[in-house]
Amino acid sequence: MARACDDEMIRQIGENVDRLISIDVLSYGVIDTLYQAARRANRDAPLCLTAAGLLCERVPPGATVVLTTGLILPGHHPYGETDGPIGVAVLARALAIGLSARILVVCDPELMAINAALLRTAELQVIEPRALQAEDGQHRAVAAVAALPRENQAAADAAAEWIDALAVAAVIAVEKPGANAAGIYHMVGGTDISADVSKGQALFAAARAHRVLTIGIGDRGNELGMGPIAETARALLPFGRACGCPCGGGVADETPADVAVVATVSNWGAYGITTCLAGLLERSELIQSPTMEAELFATARREGGVDGMTGRAALSADGIAMQVHQGVVRMLAEIDRAQSARSPSPFSTPLIRSGRRRGERSPR
């Protein structure tokens, strides 16, 4: 049974996770404002912890979680960026192992190979989508990869079919382009990329129609599921209100979501939710090791992944070297370990004793 989100120790872990994943490493001056807006939209509760708690509540064993990701940078076809697919693989692993969920990753057709390879690197068995329905999620950790169409109606039809056939309990977007109020998808610099993007908005719309949990993870405000912070993104981003393309609607995503998780790198948002799942379930093994993190980056580069900032086939994401991402993973594991809280000492405070007697250890 999962611990409660209002457990003082878990709340402290959630606050620390959010603090780490929203450090403005590259000093763009955007993430803190977007993060604070997301906190306000989330009743000032930690974002990653809220998302993890909802997943624990609403994803029973054998249910399907749909994850969507992938951005093919203009001029870099058919290669997608490393931010997004790596985070999806990490979170998919945690959901499959921790909650016995079946995983369906949907993306642009060109990005199916990289997503499948990353899922295998994350220790999941990748099967055909048609075989997913026969899985119970408890015998083995499985995932399937399917193409999300670029045409609005085809995407809506596919989304409805998946949700009806696969007992979908949650839909999560990680660094997936989102649409403005006019239904146009943009790069953060104002470029209209609608013709070259699979339509994730249709996926979220189908989820909402079926009262399925929706979580958006992004780092700039133009990503799918950033609707809860749309007004802040419009005011903050240089092209937030006026994109410069004929639609004139700006780049801010308007897609509603139950939770918008804002992180310096979208992958880190997925890592943060994973860490909070580990804390709630008391299963620290759900957090990927630094070695697995390096293997994921190596897999992404081998399968055509490029850095979204530089466009280079480098071991990096969003202009940040792999070694830094490994450091974030190490820090998240230490946050989950919560040494003083789990083994109270003279350095512990009553706030994080979680009702345990002095010297009493967690059963984990």
Protein Blocks (a to p, Z undefined) as FASTA:
>chain_A
ZZdfklmklmmmmmmmmmmmmccfkonommmmmmmmmmmmnoopafklmmmmmmmmmmcg
hiacdddeddddehiacbdcfbhjlmmmmmmmmmmmmnopacdddddfklmmmmmmmmmm
nopacddfklmmmpghlmpccdddddddfbfklmmmmmmmmmmmnopabdcdehiacddf
kopacdfkopacklmcccfklmmmmmmmnopacddddfeopaghilmmmmmmmmmpmklm
mnopanlnojadcbdcfbdcddfblklmmmmmmmmmmmmnopaklpccfklmmmmmmmmm
mnopacfklopacdbeehiafklmmmmmmmmmmmmnommlmmgcfkbcfklnnopaehia
cfZZ
